[in-house]
C-alpha cells in the first residue's frame, strides 16, 4: 500500500510529521512525503526536528505570493508526481491552500483523499479566510475523514458526510512526546534569559482577518496591560510577512515588557508555552497545544472553529477589541480561581495516539 502525505506550511508539518513517523513504522505501507514549500524556512525547521525528509519538494514559494499562485503552483507541480507514483491514498491536513490544492490535484487523478483534522467549521466562509472555505472544499473531495473530536464528526454529519469518518484526536498532541523536555535549552538564545520573576505570556497574532486594525488593536491591548502589570513579559514570535512585522515592530518594538523574536521552531515554541502563564493567540494550533500543557488560551478572533476548547474551559474568545482583551487578561492575572478553572480543564483534543489510530484505520480499511 502506497500512502502519500502532502503538506507545505509549518503548522501542517507540526501535525503531519508524527503521522509520517508512525506510517513509516508500518511494513504494510510505503510512505511518501511531498512538500509544496508554501512555507520554506519555517517548514524546514519542523522537518529537521522530526527527522522527516521529503521525497518530493515542489518549492513553490514566491515573494509576496498570492493565494492564486499557491493554488495553481500546487496543482501544476503535483500532477506529474501523482501520475508517476500513483499512491493508493493522498493525505492532506486541515485548511491550508496547499491542502485544498493537493486534494483537488488528487481528485483530478481519481486518487482517494484522506483529510487529517477534518470537520472544523465556523460556518463563516470569510472567517478565517481562506481556511474555512479550504477545509470545507477538502471535506467535499475527501473519501476518508479523520476528525479530532466528536464535535467535528457531528459537523461533518450535518453536511451529509457520514461514511469513513473516524474520531481520532488531534495529531498535534502526539508532538509533545518529541518536543517538550526538562531543562530545555532554547535554540533562540534570547529565550534562555527569560526572567524568573516575571509572568511569561506567549503571544502570536498573524491571521489575515486580523491584518491592519486587528493587529493594531491587539498591540494597543498589550501596551495597556504592560502599563498595568509591571511583572509581566510578553514574548511575541512575529510572522515574517511585512504586513504583520512592520506594524507590530512599530507598535511594540520599544516596549521593554515585550520581547519580539523571529518565528520559533516547534521545539522552542512548545517549551516556551510550557514555561508561560497563559497564551494569547489567533492561531488555531495553539488553541489545541496550550491546553495539553495546562495553559489557558485567550483567542484573538471573533469566532473559533475549535469550540471544544471553549466548551471545555481551556480557551476563551476575546476577539480583537482592546477593552475585551484587557478585561480577560486582567482576570487571568488577578483571579486565581478563574485562572485555575482554565488551567486545570481537560484538553478535549485527545491522548497523543491520533497518529497510531489513523495508521491502524488506513491499514484496516484500505486492504
LOLUM-296689 format. One record per residue: residue in three letters; x, y, z negated of N, C-alpha, C in turn. Coordinates in steps of 0.2 Angstrom, whole numbers, padded with zeros to 4 digits, always signed. Example, Ala and Ser with C-alpha at 12.3 -4.5 7.8 and 13.67 -1.06 7.14 Angstrom:
ALA+0066-0028-0039+0062-0022-0039+0066-0016-0039 SER+0064-0011-0035+0068-0005-0036+0064+0000-0039 
This chain:
UNK+0004-0006+0000+0000+0000+0000+0004+0006+0000 UNK+0003+0011+0005+0007+0017+0005+0003+0023+0003 UNK+0005+0026-0002+0002+0032-0005+0007+0038-0004 UNK+0004+0044-0001+0007+0050+0000+0004+0055-0005 UNK+0009+0059-0009+0007+0064-0013+0009+0071-0009 UNK+0005+0075-0009+0006+0082-0005+0005+0087-0010 UNK+0010+0091-0012+0009+0097-0016+0015+0102-0014 UNK+0013+0109-0016+0018+0114-0014+0019+0120-0019 UNK+0016+0120-0024+0017+0125-0029+0019+0122-0036 UNK+0022+0127-0040+0024+0125-0047+0019+0121-0051 UNK+0013+0124-0051+0008+0121-0056+0006+0114-0053 UNK+0005+0113-0046+0004+0107-0044+0009+0102-0045 UNK+0016+0104-0045+0021+0099-0046+0021+0097-0053 UNK+0020+0102-0058+0020+0100-0065+0015+0094-0066 UNK+0009+0095-0063+0004+0090-0064+0004+0083-0060 UNK+0008+0084-0054+0009+0078-0050+0015+0074-0051 UNK+0020+0077-0053+0027+0074-0055+0026+0068-0059 UNK+0022+0068-0065+0021+0062-0069+0017+0057-0065 UNK+0013+0059-0061+0009+0054-0057+0014+0050-0052 UNK+0019+0054-0049+0024+0052-0044+0028+0046-0048 UNK+0030+0048-0054+0034+0043-0058+0031+0037-0060 UNK+0024+0038-0061+0020+0032-0063+0019+0027-0057 UNK+0018+0030-0051+0016+0026-0045+0023+0023-0043 UNK+0029+0026-0044+0035+0023-0042+0037+0017-0046 UNK+0033+0016-0052+0034+0010-0056+0031+0004-0053 UNK+0026+0005-0049+0022+0000-0047+0024-0003-0040 UNK+0026-0010-0041+0029-0013-0035+0024-0014-0029 UNK+0017-0013-0031+0012-0014-0025+0012-0008-0021 UNK+0015-0002-0023+0014+0004-0020+0021+0007-0017 UNK+0021+0009-0011+0026+0013-0008+0024+0020-0009 UNK+0028+0024-0013+0026+0031-0014+0030+0036-0010 UNK+0027+0040-0007+0030+0045-0003+0028+0052-0006 UNK+0033+0057-0006+0031+0064-0008+0032+0069-0002 UNK+0027+0073-0001+0028+0078+0004+0027+0085+0001 UNK+0032+0089+0001+0031+0096-0002+0030+0101+0004 UNK+0026+0105+0003+0025+0110+0008+0029+0116+0007 UNK+0031+0118+0001+0036+0124+0000+0031+0130+0000 UNK+0025+0129-0002+0021+0136-0003+0025+0140-0008 UNK+0027+0137-0014+0032+0140-0018+0039+0136-0016 UNK+0044+0140-0017+0051+0137-0016+0055+0136-0022 UNK+0058+0141-0025+0062+0140-0030+0059+0137-0036 UNK+0053+0140-0037+0049+0138-0043+0047+0130-0043 UNK+0045+0128-0037+0044+0121-0035+0050+0117-0037 UNK+0056+0119-0034+0062+0115-0035+0064+0114-0042 UNK+0063+0119-0047+0064+0119-0054+0060+0113-0057 UNK+0054+0112-0055+0050+0107-0058+0052+0100-0056 UNK+0054+0100-0050+0056+0093-0047+0062+0091-0050 UNK+0067+0096-0051+0073+0094-0054+0072+0091-0061 UNK+0068+0094-0065+0067+0092-0072+0064+0085-0072 UNK+0060+0083-0067+0057+0077-0067+0060+0072-0063 UNK+0066+0074-0060+0070+0070-0056+0066+0067-0050 UNK+0062+0071-0047+0057+0069-0041+0060+0072-0035 UNK+0061+0068-0030+0064+0071-0023+0058+0070-0018 UNK+0058+0075-0014+0053+0075-0008+0056+0070-0002 UNK+0052+0066+0001+0053+0063+0007+0053+0067+0013 UNK+0048+0072+0012+0047+0077+0017+0046+0084+0014 UNK+0049+0089+0017+0048+0096+0015+0046+0100+0021 UNK+0040+0103+0021+0038+0107+0026+0041+0114+0026 UNK+0043+0116+0021+0047+0123+0020+0043+0128+0023 UNK+0037+0129+0021+0033+0134+0025+0033+0141+0022 UNK+0036+0142+0016+0036+0148+0013+0039+0154+0017 UNK+0035+0159+0017+0037+0165+0021+0037+0172+0017 UNK+0040+0177+0019+0040+0183+0015+0033+0186+0015 UNK+0030+0188+0010+0023+0191+0009+0018+0186+0013 UNK+0019+0180+0012+0014+0175+0015+0007+0176+0014 UNK+0003+0175+0019-0004+0176+0018-0007+0169+0017 UNK-0014+0169+0015-0017+0163+0014-0018+0159+0021 UNK-0019+0164+0026-0020+0161+0033-0013+0157+0035 UNK-0008+0161+0034-0001+0157+0036+0000+0151+0032 UNK-0002+0151+0026-0001+0144+0022-0005+0139+0025 UNK-0011+0140+0026-0016+0135+0029-0014+0133+0035 UNK-0012+0137+0040-0010+0135+0047-0004+0131+0047 UNK+0001+0134+0043+0008+0131+0042+0007+0124+0040 UNK+0003+0123+0034+0002+0116+0031-0001+0111+0036 UNK-0006+0114+0040-0010+0109+0045-0005+0107+0050 UNK-0001+0112+0053+0003+0110+0058+0009+0106+0056 UNK+0012+0108+0050+0018+0104+0048+0016+0097+0046 UNK+0010+0096+0043+0009+0089+0040+0006+0084+0045 UNK+0004+0087+0051+0001+0082+0056+0006+0077+0058 UNK+0012+0079+0060+0017+0074+0063+0019+0069+0057 UNK+0019+0072+0051+0021+0067+0045+0016+0062+0044 UNK+0010+0064+0044+0004+0059+0043+0004+0054+0049 UNK+0005+0056+0055+0005+0052+0061+0011+0047+0061 UNK+0016+0049+0058+0022+0044+0058+0021+0039+0052 UNK+0019+0042+0046+0019+0037+0040+0012+0033+0040 UNK+0007+0036+0042+0000+0033+0041-0001+0030+0034 UNK-0001+0034+0029-0002+0032+0022-0009+0029+0022 UNK-0010+0025+0017-0017+0022+0015-0021+0027+0012 UNK-0018+0032+0008-0022+0037+0005-0017+0043+0004 UNK-0020+0049+0004-0016+0055+0003-0019+0058-0004 UNK-0014+0060-0008-0017+0063-0015-0015+0070-0015 UNK-0020+0074-0016-0019+0081-0017-0021+0083-0024 UNK-0019+0089-0026-0020+0091-0033-0024+0098-0033 UNK-0030+0098-0037-0033+0104-0039-0035+0109-0034 UNK-0033+0115-0033-0036+0120-0030-0032+0125-0026 UNK-0026+0123-0024-0022+0127-0021-0023+0127-0013 UNK-0021+0132-0010-0022+0132-0002-0018+0126+0001 UNK-0012+0124-0002-0009+0118+0000-0013+0112+0000 UNK-0017+0111-0006-0021+0106-0007-0027+0105-0002 UNK-0030+0111-0001-0035+0111+0004-0033+0110+0011 UNK-0027+0113+0013-0025+0112+0020-0022+0105+0021 UNK-0019+0102+0016-0017+0095+0016-0023+0090+0016 UNK-0028+0091+0013-0034+0087+0013-0037+0087+0020 UNK-0037+0093+0023-0040+0094+0029-0036+0091+0035 UNK-0029+0091+0034-0025+0088+0039-0026+0080+0038 UNK-0026+0077+0032-0028+0070+0032-0034+0068+0035 UNK-0039+0072+0033-0046+0071+0036-0046+0071+0044 UNK-0042+0075+0047-0041+0075+0054-0038+0069+0057 UNK-0034+0066+0052-0031+0059+0054-0035+0053+0052 UNK-0041+0055+0049-0045+0049+0046-0042+0045+0041 UNK-0038+0049+0037-0034+0046+0031-0038+0048+0025 UNK-0040+0043+0020-0044+0044+0014-0040+0049+0010 UNK-0043+0053+0006-0040+0058+0002-0042+0057-0005 UNK-0037+0057-0010-0039+0057-0017-0038+0063-0020 UNK-0042+0066-0024-0042+0073-0027-0040+0072-0034 UNK-0034+0074-0036-0032+0074-0043-0034+0080-0046 UNK-0038+0080-0052-0040+0086-0055-0047+0088-0051 UNK-0051+0084-0050-0057+0085-0047-0063+0088-0051 UNK-0067+0092-0048-0074+0093-0052-0073+0100-0056 UNK-0068+0104-0055-0068+0110-0059-0072+0115-0055 UNK-0076+0119-0058-0081+0124-0055-0082+0130-0059 UNK-0082+0136-0056-0085+0142-0059-0092+0144-0056 UNK-0093+0141-0050-0099+0142-0046-0099+0150-0043 UNK-0093+0153-0043-0092+0159-0040-0087+0159-0035 UNK-0088+0159-0029-0084+0157-0024-0078+0162-0023 UNK-0079+0168-0026-0073+0173-0026-0070+0174-0033 UNK-0071+0169-0037-0068+0169-0044-0067+0162-0047 UNK-0061+0160-0047-0055+0163-0045-0054+0162-0037 UNK-0051+0167-0034-0050+0167-0027-0043+0166-0025 UNK-0042+0161-0020-0046+0157-0017-0048+0150-0020 UNK-0046+0149-0026-0046+0142-0029-0053+0139-0029 UNK-0058+0143-0031-0064+0140-0031-0067+0137-0025 UNK-0066+0140-0019-0068+0138-0013-0063+0132-0011 UNK-0057+0133-0012-0052+0127-0011-0054+0121-0014 UNK-0055+0121-0020-0057+0114-0023-0064+0112-0022 UNK-0068+0116-0020-0075+0114-0018-0074+0110-0011 UNK-0070+0113-0007-0070+0110+0000-0066+0104+0000 UNK-0061+0103-0005-0057+0097-0006-0062+0092-0008 UNK-0066+0094-0013-0071+0089-0015-0076+0086-0010 UNK-0077+0090-0005-0081+0088+0001-0077+0083+0005 UNK-0071+0084+0006-0067+0080+0010-0065+0073+0007 UNK-0064+0073+0000-0061+0068-0003-0065+0062-0004 UNK-0062+0056-0004-0065+0049-0005-0065+0047-0012 UNK-0060+0049-0015-0058+0047-0022-0057+0054-0026 UNK-0061+0054-0032-0061+0060-0036-0059+0058-0043 UNK-0053+0061-0045-0050+0059-0052-0052+0065-0057 UNK-0057+0065-0060-0059+0071-0064-0056+0070-0071 UNK-0054+0076-0074-0051+0076-0080-0056+0075-0086 UNK-0062+0077-0085-0067+0077-0091-0073+0075-0088 UNK-0078+0073-0093-0084+0071-0092-0088+0077-0089 UNK-0087+0083-0091-0090+0089-0088-0088+0090-0081 UNK-0082+0088-0079-0080+0088-0072-0084+0083-0068 UNK-0085+0077-0071-0089+0072-0067-0096+0074-0066 UNK-0099+0077-0071-0106+0080-0070-0106+0085-0065 UNK-0101+0089-0065-0101+0095-0059-0101+0092-0052 UNK-0097+0086-0052-0097+0083-0045-0104+0080-0044 UNK-0107+0076-0049-0114+0073-0048-0119+0078-0046 UNK-0118+0084-0049-0123+0090-0047-0123+0091-0040 UNK-0117+0090-0037-0116+0092-0030-0117+0085-0025 UNK-0120+0080-0029-0121+0074-0025-0115+0069-0024 UNK-0110+0070-0028-0104+0066-0027-0104+0061-0033 UNK-0106+0055-0032-0106+0050-0037-0102+0044-0036 UNK-0100+0043-0030-0096+0037-0029-0088+0038-0029 UNK-0085+0033-0032-0077+0034-0033-0075+0040-0037 UNK-0079+0041-0042-0077+0047-0047-0075+0043-0053 UNK-0069+0045-0056-0066+0042-0062-0064+0048-0067 UNK-0066+0047-0073-0064+0052-0078-0057+0049-0081 UNK-0052+0053-0080-0045+0050-0082-0041+0055-0087 UNK-0044+0060-0089-0040+0065-0092-0036+0069-0087 UNK-0032+0074-0090-0028+0078-0085-0021+0076-0085 UNK-0018+0075-0080-0011+0073-0079-0006+0078-0083 UNK-0008+0084-0084-0003+0089-0087-0001+0087-0094 UNK-0006+0083-0097-0004+0081-0104+0001+0076-0104 UNK+0002+0072-0098+0007+0067-0098+0014+0070-0098 UNK+0014+0077-0096+0021+0080-0095+0024+0081-0102 UNK+0021+0082-0107+0024+0083-0113+0029+0078-0116 UNK+0028+0072-0114+0032+0067-0116+0039+0068-0113 UNK+0040+0072-0108+0046+0073-0104+0049+0080-0107 UNK+0044+0085-0108+0047+0092-0108+0048+0094-0115 UNK+0044+0093-0120+0044+0096-0127+0049+0092-0131 UNK+0054+0096-0134+0059+0092-0138+0061+0096-0144 UNK+0063+0092-0149+0065+0095-0155+0072+0099-0154 UNK+0073+0104-0157+0080+0108-0157+0081+0109-0149 UNK+0076+0111-0146+0077+0113-0139+0081+0119-0138 UNK+0086+0119-0133+0090+0124-0131+0087+0127-0124 UNK+0085+0133-0124+0081+0136-0118+0086+0137-0112 UNK+0084+0135-0106+0088+0137-0100+0089+0144-0099 UNK+0084+0148-0101+0084+0155-0100+0087+0158-0107 UNK+0093+0160-0107+0097+0162-0113+0093+0167-0117 UNK+0089+0171-0114+0085+0176-0118+0081+0173-0124 UNK+0079+0167-0122+0074+0164-0127+0077+0161-0133 UNK+0084+0160-0132+0087+0157-0138+0088+0162-0144 UNK+0087+0168-0143+0087+0173-0148+0081+0176-0150 UNK+0075+0172-0150+0069+0174-0152+0069+0175-0160 UNK+0067+0181-0162+0067+0182-0169+0063+0178-0173 UNK+0065+0175-0179+0061+0171-0183+0056+0174-0187 UNK+0057+0181-0188+0052+0185-0192+0047+0188-0188 UNK+0046+0186-0182+0040+0189-0178+0036+0183-0176 UNK+0029+0185-0175+0024+0180-0172+0026+0181-0164 UNK+0027+0175-0161+0028+0175-0154+0022+0174-0150 UNK+0020+0178-0145+0014+0177-0141+0017+0175-0134 UNK+0015+0169-0131+0017+0168-0124+0011+0171-0120 UNK+0013+0175-0115+0008+0178-0111+0010+0177-0103 UNK+0004+0176-0099+0005+0176-0092-0001+0180-0089 UNK+0000+0183-0084-0005+0186-0080-0003+0188-0073 UNK-0006+0184-0068-0004+0185-0061-0009+0183-0056 UNK-0015+0181-0058-0020+0179-0053-0023+0185-0049 UNK-0024+0183-0043-0026+0188-0038-0032+0192-0040 UNK-0037+0189-0043-0043+0193-0045-0041+0198-0051 UNK-0035+0198-0054-0033+0202-0059-0028+0207-0056 UNK-0026+0207-0050-0021+0212-0047-0024+0219-0047 UNK-0020+0224-0049-0022+0230-0049-0025+0232-0056 UNK-0032+0234-0056-0035+0236-0063-0034+0231-0068 UNK-0035+0224-0066-0035+0219-0072-0028+0219-0075 UNK-0023+0219-0071-0016+0219-0074-0015+0225-0078 UNK-0017+0231-0076-0016+0237-0079-0020+0237-0086 UNK-0026+0234-0086-0030+0234-0092-0026+0229-0097 UNK-0024+0223-0095-0020+0219-0099-0014+0222-0102 UNK-0010+0225-0098-0004+0229-0101-0006+0234-0106 UNK-0012+0238-0105-0014+0243-0110-0016+0239-0117 UNK-0019+0233-0116-0021+0230-0122-0014+0228-0126 UNK-0010+0225-0122-0003+0223-0126+0000+0229-0129 UNK+0001+0234-0126+0004+0240-0129+0000+0242-0135 UNK-0006+0242-0135-0010+0244-0141-0009+0239-0147 UNK-0009+0233-0145-0008+0228-0150-0001+0228-0153 UNK+0004+0230-0149+0011+0231-0152+0011+0236-0157 UNK+0007+0242-0155+0007+0248-0160+0004+0246-0166 UNK-0001+0241-0166-0005+0239-0172-0001+0234-0176 UNK+0002+0230-0173+0006+0224-0176+0013+0224-0175 UNK+0017+0227-0179+0024+0228-0178+0028+0221-0178 UNK+0025+0216-0181+0028+0209-0182+0027+0205-0177 UNK+0025+0207-0171+0023+0203-0165+0028+0204-0159 UNK+0029+0199-0156+0033+0199-0150+0030+0195-0144 UNK+0028+0199-0139+0025+0196-0133+0031+0194-0128 UNK+0031+0188-0126+0035+0185-0121+0032+0184-0115 UNK+0033+0188-0109+0029+0188-0103+0034+0186-0097 UNK+0034+0179-0095+0037+0177-0089+0033+0180-0083 UNK+0036+0185-0079+0032+0189-0074+0033+0186-0068 UNK+0027+0185-0064+0027+0182-0057+0031+0187-0053 UNK+0034+0183-0048+0039+0187-0044+0036+0191-0038 UNK+0029+0190-0037+0026+0194-0032+0026+0202-0034 UNK+0028+0206-0030+0029+0213-0032+0023+0217-0034 UNK+0017+0214-0031+0010+0217-0033+0010+0216-0041 UNK+0012+0211-0044+0012+0210-0051+0018+0213-0055 UNK+0024+0211-0052+0030+0213-0055+0031+0220-0056 UNK+0030+0224-0051+0031+0231-0051+0026+0235-0056 UNK+0020+0233-0057+0015+0236-0061+0017+0234-0068 UNK+0018+0227-0070+0020+0225-0076+0026+0228-0079 UNK+0031+0229-0075+0038+0232-0077+0037+0239-0079 UNK+0033+0243-0075+0031+0250-0076+0028+0251-0083 UNK+0023+0246-0084+0019+0247-0090+0022+0244-0096 UNK+0026+0239-0096+0028+0236-0102+0036+0236-0103 UNK+0039+0238-0098+0047+0237-0097+0050+0241-0103 UNK+0047+0246-0106+0051+0250-0111+0048+0248-0118 UNK+0044+0243-0118+0041+0242-0125+0046+0237-0128 UNK+0049+0238-0134+0053+0234-0137+0050+0228-0140 UNK+0043+0227-0141+0040+0222-0143+0037+0217-0138 UNK+0040+0218-0131+0038+0214-0126+0045+0212-0122 UNK+0045+0205-0122+0051+0203-0118+0049+0200-0111 UNK+0051+0204-0106+0049+0202-0099+0055+0197-0097 UNK+0053+0192-0094+0058+0187-0091+0056+0185-0084 UNK+0060+0182-0081+0059+0179-0074+0054+0173-0076 UNK+0051+0170-0071+0047+0164-0072+0051+0159-0075 UNK+0048+0155-0079+0051+0150-0083+0050+0143-0080 UNK+0055+0139-0080+0054+0132-0078+0049+0129-0083 UNK+0047+0123-0082+0041+0120-0086+0044+0118-0093 UNK+0050+0116-0093+0053+0114-0100+0053+0120-0104 UNK+0056+0126-0102+0056+0132-0106+0049+0134-0108 UNK+0044+0134-0103+0038+0136-0104+0034+0132-0110 UNK+0035+0125-0109+0031+0121-0114+0035+0122-0121 UNK+0041+0123-0121+0044+0124-0128+0043+0131-0130 UNK+0042+0136-0126+0041+0142-0128+0034+0142-0131 UNK+0029+0139-0128+0022+0139-0131+0022+0135-0138 UNK+0026+0130-0138+0027+0126-0144+0029+0130-0150 UNK+0033+0135-0149+0035+0140-0154+0031+0146-0155 UNK+0026+0147-0151+0021+0153-0151+0016+0152-0156 UNK+0013+0158-0158+0007+0158-0162+0001+0157-0158 UNK+0000+0160-0153-0005+0159-0148-0003+0161-0141 UNK-0008+0159-0136-0006+0160-0129-0011+0165-0126 UNK-0009+0170-0122-0013+0175-0119-0012+0174-0111 UNK-0017+0172-0108-0016+0170-0101-0022+0170-0096 UNK-0020+0171-0090-0025+0170-0085-0024+0163-0081 UNK-0019+0160-0083-0018+0153-0080-0023+0148-0081 UNK-0024+0144-0076-0028+0138-0078-0025+0132-0082 UNK-0018+0131-0079-0015+0126-0083-0013+0127-0090 UNK-0012+0133-0092-0010+0134-0099-0016+0133-0103 UNK-0022+0134-0101-0028+0133-0105-0029+0125-0107 UNK-0026+0121-0103-0025+0114-0104-0019+0112-0108 UNK-0014+0115-0107-0007+0113-0110-0007+0116-0118 UNK-0009+0122-0119-0008+0125-0125-0011+0121-0131 UNK-0018+0119-0130-0021+0116-0135-0018+0109-0137 UNK-0015+0106-0132-0011+0100-0134-0006+0101-0140 UNK-0003+0108-0140+0002+0110-0144-0001+0113-0150 UNK-0008+0113-0151-0011+0117-0156-0011+0124-0156 UNK-0011+0127-0150-0010+0134-0149-0017+0137-0146 UNK-0020+0142-0150-0026+0145-0147-0024+0148-0141 UNK-0029+0149-0136-0029+0152-0130-0034+0157-0129 UNK-0031+0163-0127-0035+0169-0125-0035+0170-0118 UNK-0041+0168-0115-0041+0168-0107-0043+0175-0104 UNK-0038+0177-0100-0039+0184-0097-0042+0184-0091 UNK-0048+0181-0091-0053+0181-0085-0060+0181-0087 UNK-0064+0183-0082-0071+0184-0084-0075+0177-0085 UNK-0072+0172-0081-0075+0165-0082-0070+0160-0081 UNK-0071+0154-0084-0066+0149-0083-0069+0143-0080 UNK-0066+0139-0076-0068+0133-0073-0066+0127-0078 UNK-0064+0129-0084-0062+0124-0089-0066+0126-0095 UNK-0073+0125-0095-0077+0126-0100-0076+0122-0106 UNK-0073+0116-0105-0072+0111-0110-0068+0114-0116 UNK-0063+0118-0114-0059+0121-0119-0062+0126-0123 UNK-0067+0130-0120-0071+0135-0124-0076+0131-0128 UNK-0079+0126-0126-0084+0122-0130-0080+0118-0135 UNK-0074+0116-0134-0071+0113-0140-0068+0117-0145 UNK-0068+0124-0143-0065+0129-0148-0058+0130-0147 UNK-0054+0127-0142-0047+0128-0141-0046+0135-0137 UNK-0051+0138-0134-0050+0144-0130-0055+0148-0130 UNK-0054+0155-0129-0060+0160-0129-0058+0164-0123 UNK-0064+0166-0120-0063+0170-0114-0064+0177-0116 UNK-0059+0181-0114-0058+0188-0116-0060+0193-0110 UNK-0059+0190-0104-0059+0195-0098-0053+0199-0098 UNK-0054+0205-0095-0048+0210-0094-0050+0217-0097 UNK-0055+0217-0101-0057+0223-0104-0052+0224-0110 UNK-0048+0230-0111-0043+0231-0116-0046+0230-0123 UNK-0052+0233-0124-0055+0233-0131-0057+0226-0133 UNK-0059+0222-0128-0061+0215-0130-0055+0211-0131 UNK-0050+0212-0127-0043+0208-0128-0041+0210-0135 UNK-0040+0216-0137-0038+0218-0143-0042+0216-0149 UNK-0048+0215-0148-0053+0213-0153-0051+0206-0155 UNK-0051+0202-0150-0050+0194-0151-0043+0193-0154 UNK-0038+0196-0151-0031+0195-0153-0030+0198-0161 UNK-0033+0203-0162-0033+0206-0169-0036+0201-0174 UNK-0042+0197-0172-0045+0192-0176-0040+0186-0177 UNK-0037+0184-0172-0032+0179-0172-0026+0181-0177 UNK-0024+0187-0177-0019+0189-0181-0021+0190-0189 UNK-0027+0191-0190-0029+0193-0197-0034+0189-0200 UNK-0037+0184-0196-0042+0180-0199-0040+0173-0199 UNK-0037+0170-0204-0034+0164-0204-0038+0158-0203 UNK-0045+0159-0205-0050+0154-0204-0051+0153-0197 UNK-0052+0159-0193-0053+0159-0186-0048+0156-0182 UNK-0042+0158-0184-0036+0155-0181-0035+0147-0182 UNK-0036+0145-0188-0036+0138-0189-0041+0134-0185 UNK-0047+0137-0185-0053+0133-0181-0051+0132-0174 UNK-0047+0137-0171-0045+0136-0164-0039+0131-0163 UNK-0034+0132-0168-0028+0129-0168-0029+0121-0169 UNK-0034+0120-0173-0035+0113-0175-0040+0109-0171 UNK-0043+0113-0167-0048+0110-0162-0045+0104-0158 UNK-0049+0099-0156-0047+0093-0152-0046+0095-0145 UNK-0040+0094-0142-0039+0095-0135-0044+0091-0131 UNK-0048+0093-0126-0053+0089-0123-0050+0086-0116 UNK-0043+0087-0115-0040+0085-0109-0037+0078-0109 UNK-0038+0074-0114-0035+0068-0113-0029+0066-0118 UNK-0027+0060-0117-0022+0057-0122-0015+0056-0119 UNK-0014+0059-0113-0007+0058-0110-0007+0052-0106 UNK-0012+0048-0104-0012+0042-0100-0015+0043-0093 UNK-0016+0049-0091-0020+0050-0085-0017+0047-0079 UNK-0010+0048-0078-0006+0045-0073-0007+0038-0072 UNK-0006+0035-0078-0007+0027-0078-0014+0025-0076 UNK-0019+0029-0078-0026+0027-0076-0027+0028-0069 UNK-0024+0033-0066-0025+0034-0059-0022+0029-0055 UNK-0015+0027-0057-0012+0022-0053-0016+0015-0054 UNK-0018+0014-0059-0022+0007-0060-0028+0007-0056 UNK-0032+0013-0055-0038+0014-0051-0036+0013-0044 UNK-0031+0016-0042-0029+0015-0035-0027+0008-0033 UNK-0024+0005-0037-0022-0002-0036-0028-0007-0036 UNK-0032-0005-0040-0038-0010-0041-0043-0009-0035 UNK-0044-0003-0033-0049-0001-0028-0047+0000-0021 UNK-0040+0000-0020-0038+0000-0013-0035-0006-0010 UNK-0036-0012-0014-0034-0018-0011-0038-0021-0005 
